Amino acid sequence: MRPAITIGGIEIGAGQNRTVDIPITDLSTHTPINMPVRVIHGRKDGPVLLVCAAIHGDEINGVEIIRRLMRLSAVRRVRGTLIAVPIVNVFGFLSNSRYLPDRRDLNRSFPGRASGSLAARLAGLFMQEIVSKSTHGIDLHTAAAHRDNYPQIRGNLDDPELEKMARAFGVPVLINAEFREGSLRSAAADIGVPVLVYEGGEALRFDEVVIRSGVNGVVRCMRAIGMLRPSKSRKKAIKSAIVRSSMWVRAPQSGVLRAVIPLGRPVESGTLLGLITDPFGRNELEVKASSSGVLIGRTNLPLVHEGDALFHIGRLEGTKVQALSLDPSELTADYEAGITSEIAEEPSIA
């Protein structure tokens, strides 16, 4: 039998499936606040995978991804250990806010410290109790408020283990993103834990395609690192393109924006992305792509000011795509076809 794992002072033995409430602090009303953690400690040795969501409290697609993941029969028979934390920033989740009560961004507060701010203390607790006991991680995010992200993976693709997970996840865009100081991904890398970030959808909104894509992606990652048996499916794998740089197209004037291109669409330099006009329909100005690539994010707010970030383009030109090279014109069609087939077979994914 495998040794037990201890989370939040609770010992979970091999073959056990337990929910642990890790104490964070009390509210001013003396009400205790806990971080809920689900631990599935398999009977056989294997990786220890952390899957977490709502580090930004208003990014809720990941909460639903973890809920559905926990309902799959296969995850109860894992090799290794699955640690699922659906709500890391409990305070922000309760108040529909990205931030903690002190207005700090938890994902800029890692690795944290016990004598610091509330954000620093929560980050330090999460590192000590969860991240330090993991071998791999998947951090689930959405775009910020009033923005939408095309399903994408962000991570250090120069790390062979993380690149394997990123390719296995099965979304069309892989972004080789630099580490951001204070992020979970950066702090985990410093202690040797590769963490990839899955981005998709908008804050405070459920997106069914993004959610199902996330569930399927986590399961594929678990198979890739040996926690689950390989799939017997012979479906064609979703092609992925590596994006090594990106840029925002900003509003050239204030007004009312009408976007004319959907997320995930390949664009060329000069492609029409949207139109900005005043409320009377005068002074209409075209917003065009200033670079070729794929549209990976955009604003959902039609009311814009000069200089606002409107459209996020991942550059494909000049990148060393190599084995993942992809004709951008196939990007959206291949992704939608792949997700449609995955959705149809979701009940049998295990």
C-alpha positions in Angstrom: 0.0 0.0 0.0 1.1 3.6 -0.7 1.9 5.8 2.2 -0.8 8.2 3.2 -0.8 11.9 2.1 -1.5 14.6 4.6 -3.5 17.7 3.5 -4.6 20.4 6.0 -3.7 18.1 8.9 -5.9 15.3 7.7 -4.3 12.0 6.7 -5.7 10.4 3.5 -4.8 6.8 3.1 -4.3 4.8 -0.2 -7.6 4.2 -1.9 -9.4 6.9 0.0 -11.4 9.8 -1.5 -11.9 12.7 1.0 -12.9 16.3 1.2 -10.7 18.4 3.4 -11.6 22.0 4.6 -8.4 23.9 5.1 -8.9 26.9 7.6 -8.0 30.3 6.1 -9.2 32.9 8.6 -12.4 34.3 10.1 -14.6 37.0 8.8 -15.1 40.1 11.0 -18.4 38.4 12.0 -16.4 35.5 13.5 -17.5 33.2 10.7 -14.7 30.8 9.7 -13.6 30.7 6.1 -12.2 27.4 4.7 -10.7 26.3 1.4 -12.4 23.1 0.2 -10.1 20.5 -1.2 -11.0 17.1 -2.7 -8.2 14.4 -2.5 -8.3 11.1 -4.3 -5.3 9.1 -3.2 -4.9 6.1 -5.5 -3.8 2.7 -4.4 -0.9 2.7 -6.9 2.1 5.0 -7.1 1.9 7.8 -9.7 2.0 11.6 -10.1 0.3 14.0 -7.7 -1.8 16.3 -9.9 -3.2 19.6 -8.6 -6.2 20.9 -10.5 -7.3 24.3 -9.2 -9.7 27.1 -10.2 -10.9 30.5 -9.0 -7.6 31.9 -8.0 -9.4 34.9 -9.4 -12.7 34.7 -7.6 -14.9 35.7 -10.6 -13.4 33.1 -13.0 -15.9 30.3 -12.5 -15.7 28.1 -15.6 -12.9 26.2 -13.8 -15.2 25.5 -10.8 -17.7 23.8 -13.1 -14.8 21.9 -14.9 -13.7 20.5 -11.5 -17.3 19.6 -10.5 -17.7 17.6 -13.7 -14.3 16.0 -13.4 -15.2 14.7 -10.0 -18.3 13.0 -11.4 -16.2 10.8 -13.8 -15.9 7.2 -12.6 -12.3 7.0 -14.0 -10.9 9.5 -11.6 -11.7 7.3 -8.6 -9.3 4.7 -10.0 -6.3 6.9 -10.6 -2.6 6.0 -10.3 -1.1 8.5 -8.0 -3.1 11.3 -6.4 -5.6 13.9 -7.7 -5.9 17.1 -5.6 -8.8 19.2 -6.7 -9.3 22.8 -5.4 -12.3 24.3 -7.1 -12.2 27.6 -5.2 -8.8 28.9 -4.1 -9.9 32.6 -3.6 -12.9 31.9 -1.5 -13.3 35.6 -0.6 -13.4 36.8 -4.2 -15.8 33.9 -5.2 -18.3 34.9 -2.5 -18.3 38.5 -3.6 -18.1 37.9 -7.4 -14.8 39.7 -7.4 -11.4 38.9 -9.1 -9.6 40.2 -6.0 -9.3 39.6 -2.2 -10.9 42.0 0.3 -7.6 43.9 0.4 -7.9 44.5 -3.4 -4.8 42.4 -4.0 -4.5 40.0 -6.9 -3.9 36.5 -5.5 -2.1 35.5 -8.7 0.5 38.2 -8.1 1.1 37.2 -4.5 2.9 33.9 -4.7 4.8 32.3 -3.1 3.4 34.4 -0.2 4.4 34.6 3.4 2.8 33.9 6.7 3.4 37.4 8.1 2.3 39.3 5.0 -1.0 40.6 3.7 -4.2 38.5 3.5 -3.3 37.7 -0.1 0.3 36.7 0.8 -0.9 34.5 3.7 -3.4 32.7 1.5 -0.8 32.2 -1.2 1.7 30.9 1.4 -0.9 28.5 2.8 -1.7 27.2 -0.7 1.9 26.7 -1.5 2.6 24.9 1.8 -0.4 22.6 2.0 -1.1 21.9 -1.7 1.6 22.9 -4.3 4.6 21.6 -2.3 2.9 18.1 -2.3 2.2 18.1 -6.0 4.3 16.9 -9.0 2.2 18.5 -11.7 -0.5 21.2 -11.9 -3.3 22.6 -14.0 -4.6 26.1 -13.2 -8.0 26.9 -14.7 -8.7 30.5 -15.7 -11.0 32.7 -17.9 -10.5 36.1 -19.3 -11.0 39.1 -17.0 -14.4 40.9 -16.6 -16.0 41.9 -19.9 -13.4 40.0 -22.0 -13.6 36.7 -23.7 -10.7 34.2 -24.4 -10.6 31.5 -27.0 -9.7 28.2 -25.4 -5.9 28.2 -25.0 -3.0 26.8 -23.0 -0.3 29.0 -21.5 2.9 27.7 -20.1 6.6 27.3 -20.4 6.7 25.1 -23.5 10.5 24.8 -23.3 9.9 22.5 -20.3 9.5 19.0 -21.8 7.1 17.7 -19.2 4.8 20.7 -19.5 5.0 20.6 -23.3 3.8 17.0 -23.1 0.8 18.0 -21.0 0.1 21.1 -23.2 0.0 19.0 -26.4 -2.1 16.3 -24.7 -4.7 18.9 -23.5 -6.1 19.2 -27.0 -6.8 22.9 -27.7 -5.7 24.6 -30.9 -3.6 27.3 -29.4 -0.6 26.8 -27.2 1.0 30.0 -25.9 4.6 29.8 -24.9 4.2 32.4 -22.1 6.9 33.9 -20.0 6.6 33.6 -16.2 4.8 36.5 -14.4 6.3 37.5 -11.1 4.0 36.5 -8.3 2.0 34.0 -10.3 1.2 30.5 -9.1 2.8 29.2 -12.2 6.1 31.0 -11.5 6.2 30.0 -7.8 5.5 26.4 -8.6 8.2 26.3 -11.2 10.7 27.5 -8.6 10.1 24.4 -6.6 10.1 22.1 -9.6 6.3 21.7 -10.2 5.3 22.3 -13.8 1.9 24.1 -14.0 0.0 24.8 -17.2 -2.7 27.4 -17.4 -6.0 26.7 -19.3 -7.7 29.9 -20.3 -11.2 30.1 -21.9 -14.4 32.1 -21.7 -15.4 35.2 -19.7 -15.5 36.0 -15.9 -18.8 35.3 -14.2 -20.2 33.3 -17.1 -20.4 29.6 -17.9 -19.3 28.7 -21.5 -20.4 25.1 -22.3 -17.8 24.5 -25.0 -15.0 25.9 -22.8 -16.1 23.8 -19.9 -16.4 20.5 -21.8 -13.1 21.2 -23.6 -11.5 21.8 -20.1 -12.9 18.5 -18.7 -11.7 16.6 -21.7 -8.3 18.3 -21.6 -7.7 17.5 -17.9 -8.5 13.9 -18.6 -6.1 13.8 -21.6 -3.4 15.3 -19.4 -4.0 12.6 -16.7 -3.6 10.0 -19.4 -0.4 11.6 -20.8 1.3 11.6 -17.4 0.2 8.0 -16.5 -2.6 8.6 -14.0 -5.2 7.0 -16.3 -5.1 4.3 -18.9 -4.6 5.4 -22.5 -7.8 6.1 -24.5 -8.9 3.4 -26.9 -10.4 6.1 -29.2 -8.8 6.5 -32.6 -10.1 9.9 -33.3 -7.8 12.3 -35.0 -6.0 14.5 -32.5 -6.9 18.2 -32.5 -4.0 20.1 -34.2 -2.3 22.8 -32.1 -0.2 25.8 -33.1 2.4 27.4 -30.9 2.1 31.1 -30.3 5.3 32.7 -29.1 4.1 36.3 -29.0 0.8 38.3 -29.0 -0.4 41.8 -29.3 -3.6 43.8 -28.6 -5.3 46.0 -31.2 -6.5 49.1 -29.4 -9.3 51.5 -30.0 -8.3 54.4 -32.3 -11.2 56.5 -31.1 -14.0 56.4 -28.5 -17.5 55.2 -29.4 -19.6 52.2 -29.9 -17.8 49.0 -31.1 -19.4 46.4 -33.4 -17.1 43.3 -33.6 -17.3 41.5 -36.9 -15.0 38.5 -36.4 -15.4 35.6 -33.9 -12.8 34.2 -31.6 -10.5 31.6 -33.0 -10.6 33.0 -36.5 -7.3 33.3 -38.3 -6.6 36.9 -39.5 -4.1 38.6 -41.8 -2.6 42.0 -41.3 -5.4 44.4 -42.5 -8.3 42.1 -41.7 -11.4 44.0 -40.6 -12.0 43.2 -36.9 -14.7 45.7 -36.0 -16.2 49.1 -36.5 -16.4 52.1 -34.1 -19.0 54.8 -34.5 -20.7 57.5 -32.5 -24.3 56.9 -31.2 -25.7 58.6 -34.3 -23.8 56.3 -36.7 -21.4 59.0 -37.9 -17.7 59.1 -37.9 -17.5 55.3 -38.4 -13.9 54.0 -38.2 -12.6 50.6 -39.1 -10.5 48.6 -36.7 -8.1 46.4 -38.6 -5.6 43.7 -37.6 -2.1 45.1 -37.4 -0.5 41.6 -37.5 -1.3 38.2 -38.9 -2.2 35.4 -36.5 -5.3 34.0 -34.7 -7.8 35.9 -32.6 -7.3 34.6 -29.1 -9.2 37.2 -27.1 -11.4 40.3 -27.3 -13.5 42.7 -25.3 -17.2 42.1 -24.9 -18.0 45.7 -24.0 -19.4 47.6 -27.0 -18.7 51.0 -25.3 -15.0 51.8 -25.7 -12.6 54.7 -25.1 -9.7 55.6 -27.2 -6.8 53.3 -26.3 -8.9 50.5 -24.9 -7.6 47.0 -25.7 -10.1 45.4 -28.1 -8.7 42.4 -29.9 -5.9 40.0 -28.8 -4.0 38.5 -31.7 -1.6 35.5 -31.2 1.1 35.7 -33.8 1.8 32.6 -35.9 4.1 34.2 -38.4 7.8 33.6 -37.8 7.3 31.2 -34.9 9.1 27.9 -34.8 6.0 25.7 -34.9 7.9 22.6 -36.2 5.9 19.4 -35.6 2.9 21.5 -34.5 2.8 23.6 -37.7 -0.7 24.3 -38.9 -2.4 26.0 -41.7 -4.2 28.9 -39.9 -7.2 28.5 -42.2 -7.9 25.1 -40.7 -7.7 26.2 -37.1 -11.4 27.0 -36.3 -12.9 24.1 -38.3 -10.6 21.5 -36.8 -11.2 22.7 -33.3 -15.0 22.9 -33.6 -15.1 19.4 -35.2 -13.0 18.0 -32.5 -15.0 19.5 -29.6 -18.3 18.4 -31.2 -17.2 14.8 -31.2 -15.8 15.0 -27.7 -19.1 16.5 -26.4 -21.1 13.7 -28.0 -18.9 11.1 -26.2 -18.5 12.9 -22.8 -20.4 10.2 -20.8 -17.9 7.6 -21.9 -14.8 9.7 -21.6 -13.5 7.6 -18.7 
